[in-house]
Amino acid sequence: MAQWDADLFGFLNEKDLPNCLVDGWICGACSSVVQRATAEGKKDPEPLDWILGLCCVPCSLWYTRQQVEKKYGIHSDPIVDAVLVLFCGPCTVQQQIHEMSKKGDKPCQFLMSTDSNQYVKF
């Protein structure tokens, strides 16, 4: 089983901080819904994904993390994931964005370039 390539707090550098604030802290729940759809092989989230994802954000963040780990074969403890989501949900969202980008997926729609899986530069 693999480990996370992206560090949980790796986004705390000057280059990624503006993206982190938007995708992780301001729009984390929406980013998580898009990540889960991507991890499940869907082109876009379905209406039910949005409803469930926004009604119980901690549950959605945890389930999304489980799906991302399953897709990439990342070994993790579900209880540790629950603690991480509860105490730093935006950190987990951002870690997943970086992990999925490294693997060639487009993990969110907000600040990602349409030409590649890279963030739009400010």
DRENPA-3360 file (N, C-alpha, C; in nm, 2 decimals, always signed):
BEGIN
1 = MAQWDADL = +0.08/-0.12/+0.00/+0.00/+0.00/+0.00/+0.09/+0.12/+0.00 ~ +0.04/+0.22/-0.07/+0.12/+0.35/-0.08/+0.09/+0.44/+0.04 ~ +0.17/+0.54/+0.05/+0.15/+0.65/+0.15/+0.12/+0.78/+0.07 ~ +0.07/+0.88/+0.14/+0.05/+1.01/+0.08/+0.18/+1.07/+0.03 ~ +0.18/+1.11/-0.10/+0.29/+1.18/-0.15/+0.29/+1.33/-0.11 ~ +0.17/+1.38/-0.09/+0.16/+1.52/-0.05/+0.15/+1.53/+0.11 ~ +0.23/+1.63/+0.16/+0.23/+1.65/+0.31/+0.10/+1.71/+0.35 ~ +0.05/+1.68/+0.47/-0.07/+1.74/+0.52/-0.06/+1.89/+0.53;
9 = FGFLNEKD = +0.05/+1.94/+0.57/+0.07/+2.09/+0.58/+0.16/+2.14/+0.47 ~ +0.18/+2.07/+0.36/+0.27/+2.11/+0.26/+0.22/+2.24/+0.18 ~ +0.09/+2.27/+0.20/+0.04/+2.39/+0.13/+0.08/+2.52/+0.20 ~ +0.14/+2.51/+0.31/+0.17/+2.63/+0.39/+0.30/+2.69/+0.34 ~ +0.31/+2.71/+0.21/+0.43/+2.78/+0.15/+0.37/+2.90/+0.08 ~ +0.45/+2.99/+0.05/+0.41/+3.12/-0.01/+0.34/+3.10/-0.14 ~ +0.39/+3.01/-0.22/+0.34/+2.98/-0.36/+0.19/+2.93/-0.36 ~ +0.16/+2.84/-0.27/+0.03/+2.78/-0.27/-0.07/+2.84/-0.17;
17 = LPNCLVDG = -0.03/+2.93/-0.09/-0.12/+2.99/+0.01/-0.25/+3.05/-0.05 ~ -0.24/+3.13/-0.15/-0.37/+3.19/-0.20/-0.47/+3.08/-0.25 ~ -0.42/+2.98/-0.32/-0.50/+2.87/-0.36/-0.56/+2.79/-0.24 ~ -0.47/+2.77/-0.14/-0.52/+2.70/-0.02/-0.63/+2.77/+0.05 ~ -0.62/+2.90/+0.06/-0.73/+2.98/+0.12/-0.86/+2.96/+0.05 ~ -0.86/+2.96/-0.08/-0.98/+2.95/-0.15/-1.03/+2.81/-0.15 ~ -0.95/+2.72/-0.20/-0.99/+2.58/-0.22/-1.01/+2.50/-0.09 ~ -0.92/+2.53/+0.01/-0.93/+2.45/+0.13/-1.02/+2.51/+0.24;
25 = WICGACSS = -1.00/+2.64/+0.26/-1.07/+2.70/+0.37/-1.20/+2.77/+0.33 ~ -1.21/+2.83/+0.22/-1.34/+2.90/+0.18/-1.43/+2.80/+0.11 ~ -1.38/+2.72/+0.02/-1.46/+2.64/-0.07/-1.43/+2.49/-0.04 ~ -1.39/+2.45/+0.08/-1.35/+2.32/+0.11/-1.46/+2.21/+0.08 ~ -1.58/+2.24/+0.13/-1.69/+2.15/+0.11/-1.71/+2.12/-0.04 ~ -1.71/+2.23/-0.12/-1.74/+2.21/-0.26/-1.62/+2.14/-0.33 ~ -1.50/+2.17/-0.29/-1.38/+2.10/-0.34/-1.39/+1.96/-0.31 ~ -1.43/+1.92/-0.19/-1.44/+1.78/-0.15/-1.54/+1.71/-0.24;
33 = VVQRATAE = -1.66/+1.77/-0.27/-1.76/+1.70/-0.35/-1.70/+1.67/-0.49 ~ -1.62/+1.77/-0.55/-1.56/+1.75/-0.68/-1.45/+1.64/-0.67 ~ -1.38/+1.64/-0.56/-1.27/+1.54/-0.54/-1.34/+1.40/-0.54 ~ -1.44/+1.39/-0.46/-1.51/+1.25/-0.45/-1.56/+1.21/-0.58 ~ -1.62/+1.29/-0.66/-1.67/+1.26/-0.79/-1.55/+1.21/-0.88 ~ -1.44/+1.28/-0.87/-1.32/+1.24/-0.95/-1.27/+1.11/-0.91 ~ -1.26/+1.09/-0.78/-1.21/+0.96/-0.72/-1.30/+0.84/-0.76 ~ -1.43/+0.87/-0.78/-1.53/+0.77/-0.81/-1.54/+0.75/-0.96;
41 = GKKDPEPL = -1.46/+0.83/-1.04/-1.46/+0.81/-1.18/-1.57/+0.89/-1.26 ~ -1.64/+0.98/-1.19/-1.74/+1.06/-1.26/-1.68/+1.18/-1.32 ~ -1.74/+1.22/-1.43/-1.69/+1.34/-1.50/-1.72/+1.47/-1.41 ~ -1.84/+1.47/-1.36/-1.89/+1.58/-1.27/-1.97/+1.53/-1.16 ~ -1.98/+1.60/-1.05/-2.07/+1.56/-0.94/-2.21/+1.56/-0.98 ~ -2.29/+1.47/-0.93/-2.43/+1.46/-0.95/-2.51/+1.55/-0.85 ~ -2.63/+1.59/-0.87/-2.70/+1.67/-0.77/-2.71/+1.60/-0.63 ~ -2.72/+1.47/-0.63/-2.72/+1.41/-0.50/-2.59/+1.42/-0.42;
49 = DWILGLCC = -2.48/+1.42/-0.50/-2.35/+1.44/-0.44/-2.34/+1.57/-0.37 ~ -2.39/+1.68/-0.44/-2.39/+1.81/-0.38/-2.48/+1.82/-0.26 ~ -2.59/+1.76/-0.26/-2.68/+1.77/-0.15/-2.62/+1.70/-0.03 ~ -2.57/+1.58/-0.05/-2.51/+1.50/+0.07/-2.38/+1.57/+0.11 ~ -2.31/+1.62/+0.02/-2.18/+1.68/+0.05/-2.19/+1.81/+0.13 ~ -2.30/+1.88/+0.11/-2.31/+2.01/+0.18/-2.40/+2.00/+0.30 ~ -2.47/+1.89/+0.32/-2.56/+1.87/+0.44/-2.48/+1.83/+0.56 ~ -2.38/+1.75/+0.54/-2.30/+1.70/+0.65/-2.15/+1.71/+0.61;
57 = VPCSLWYT = -2.09/+1.83/+0.62/-1.96/+1.85/+0.57/-1.85/+1.76/+0.63 ~ -1.85/+1.74/+0.76/-1.74/+1.65/+0.82/-1.76/+1.51/+0.76 ~ -1.88/+1.46/+0.75/-1.90/+1.32/+0.70/-1.86/+1.32/+0.55 ~ -1.89/+1.42/+0.48/-1.85/+1.42/+0.34/-1.70/+1.43/+0.32 ~ -1.63/+1.51/+0.40/-1.49/+1.52/+0.40/-1.42/+1.38/+0.43 ~ -1.48/+1.32/+0.53/-1.42/+1.19/+0.57/-1.44/+1.08/+0.45 ~ -1.57/+1.08/+0.40/-1.59/+0.98/+0.30/-1.51/+1.01/+0.17 ~ -1.49/+1.14/+0.14/-1.41/+1.17/+0.02/-1.27/+1.12/+0.04;
65 = RQQVEKKY = -1.22/+1.15/+0.16/-1.08/+1.10/+0.19/-1.07/+0.95/+0.17 ~ -1.17/+0.88/+0.22/-1.17/+0.73/+0.20/-1.16/+0.69/+0.05 ~ -1.24/+0.76/-0.03/-1.25/+0.74/-0.17/-1.11/+0.77/-0.24 ~ -1.05/+0.88/-0.20/-0.92/+0.92/-0.26/-0.82/+0.81/-0.22 ~ -0.82/+0.77/-0.10/-0.72/+0.67/-0.05/-0.74/+0.54/-0.13 ~ -0.87/+0.50/-0.14/-0.90/+0.38/-0.22/-0.85/+0.39/-0.36 ~ -0.88/+0.50/-0.43/-0.84/+0.51/-0.57/-0.69/+0.50/-0.59 ~ -0.61/+0.56/-0.50/-0.47/+0.56/-0.52/-0.39/+0.46/-0.43;
73 = GIHSDPIV = -0.47/+0.37/-0.37/-0.41/+0.27/-0.29/-0.33/+0.32/-0.17 ~ -0.37/+0.43/-0.11/-0.31/+0.49/+0.01/-0.35/+0.42/+0.13 ~ -0.26/+0.37/+0.21/-0.29/+0.31/+0.34/-0.31/+0.41/+0.45 ~ -0.42/+0.41/+0.51/-0.45/+0.50/+0.62/-0.55/+0.44/+0.72 ~ -0.56/+0.49/+0.84/-0.65/+0.44/+0.94/-0.78/+0.53/+0.93 ~ -0.89/+0.48/+0.91/-1.02/+0.56/+0.91/-1.04/+0.64/+1.03 ~ -0.99/+0.60/+1.15/-1.01/+0.68/+1.27/-0.92/+0.80/+1.27 ~ -0.80/+0.78/+1.22/-0.70/+0.89/+1.21/-0.76/+0.99/+1.11;
81 = DAVLVLFC = -0.81/+0.94/+1.00/-0.87/+1.03/+0.90/-0.99/+1.11/+0.96 ~ -1.07/+1.05/+1.04/-1.18/+1.12/+1.11/-1.13/+1.23/+1.20 ~ -1.03/+1.20/+1.27/-0.97/+1.30/+1.36/-0.91/+1.42/+1.28 ~ -0.84/+1.38/+1.17/-0.78/+1.49/+1.08/-0.89/+1.58/+1.02 ~ -1.00/+1.51/+0.98/-1.11/+1.59/+0.91/-1.18/+1.68/+1.02 ~ -1.20/+1.63/+1.14/-1.26/+1.71/+1.24/-1.18/+1.83/+1.29 ~ -1.05/+1.81/+1.30/-0.97/+1.91/+1.35/-0.90/+2.00/+1.25 ~ -0.89/+1.95/+1.13/-0.83/+2.03/+1.02/-0.88/+1.99/+0.89;
89 = GPCTVQQQ = -1.01/+1.99/+0.87/-1.07/+1.95/+0.74/-1.01/+2.02/+0.62 ~ -0.99/+2.15/+0.63/-0.93/+2.22/+0.51/-0.79/+2.17/+0.48 ~ -0.72/+2.13/+0.58/-0.58/+2.07/+0.55/-0.59/+1.94/+0.47 ~ -0.69/+1.86/+0.51/-0.71/+1.73/+0.44/-0.76/+1.76/+0.29 ~ -0.84/+1.86/+0.28/-0.89/+1.89/+0.14/-0.77/+1.93/+0.05 ~ -0.69/+2.02/+0.11/-0.57/+2.07/+0.03/-0.47/+1.96/+0.01 ~ -0.45/+1.87/+0.10/-0.36/+1.75/+0.08/-0.41/+1.67/-0.03 ~ -0.54/+1.65/-0.04/-0.60/+1.57/-0.14/-0.59/+1.64/-0.28;
97 = IHEMSKKG = -0.60/+1.77/-0.28/-0.59/+1.84/-0.41/-0.45/+1.82/-0.46 ~ -0.35/+1.83/-0.37/-0.21/+1.81/-0.42/-0.18/+1.67/-0.46 ~ -0.23/+1.57/-0.39/-0.21/+1.43/-0.42/-0.28/+1.40/-0.55 ~ -0.40/+1.44/-0.57/-0.47/+1.41/-0.70/-0.41/+1.48/-0.82 ~ -0.36/+1.60/-0.80/-0.29/+1.67/-0.90/-0.16/+1.60/-0.95 ~ -0.09/+1.55/-0.85/+0.03/+1.47/-0.88/+0.00/+1.35/-0.96 ~ -0.11/+1.29/-0.93/-0.15/+1.17/-1.00/-0.22/+1.19/-1.14 ~ -0.23/+1.32/-1.18/-0.29/+1.36/-1.31/-0.44/+1.38/-1.31;
105 = DKPCQFLM = -0.50/+1.39/-1.20/-0.65/+1.42/-1.19/-0.67/+1.56/-1.17 ~ -0.79/+1.61/-1.20/-0.82/+1.75/-1.17/-0.92/+1.75/-1.05 ~ -0.86/+1.77/-0.93/-0.93/+1.75/-0.81/-1.03/+1.86/-0.77 ~ -1.03/+1.97/-0.83/-1.12/+2.08/-0.80/-1.14/+2.17/-0.92 ~ -1.24/+2.25/-0.92/-1.27/+2.33/-1.04/-1.24/+2.48/-1.02 ~ -1.21/+2.52/-0.90/-1.21/+2.66/-0.88/-1.09/+2.74/-0.93 ~ -0.97/+2.70/-0.90/-0.85/+2.77/-0.95/-0.76/+2.68/-1.03 ~ -0.82/+2.58/-1.09/-0.74/+2.49/-1.18/-0.74/+2.55/-1.32;
113 = STDSNQYV = -0.63/+2.54/-1.39/-0.63/+2.58/-1.53/-0.71/+2.48/-1.61 ~ -0.77/+2.53/-1.71/-0.85/+2.44/-1.80/-0.75/+2.36/-1.89 ~ -0.63/+2.40/-1.91/-0.54/+2.34/-2.00/-0.46/+2.23/-1.93 ~ -0.45/+2.23/-1.80/-0.37/+2.14/-1.73/-0.42/+2.12/-1.59 ~ -0.35/+2.04/-1.51/-0.39/+2.02/-1.37/-0.32/+2.11/-1.28 ~ -0.28/+2.22/-1.32/-0.20/+2.32/-1.25/-0.29/+2.43/-1.20 ~ -0.25/+2.49/-1.09/-0.33/+2.61/-1.04/-0.30/+2.73/-1.13 ~ -0.41/+2.81/-1.14/-0.39/+2.94/-1.21/-0.30/+3.02/-1.12;
121 = KF = -0.21/+3.09/-1.18/-0.11/+3.18/-1.11/-0.18/+3.31/-1.08 ~ -0.16/+3.36/-0.96/-0.21/+3.50/-0.93/-0.11/+3.60/-0.97;
% end
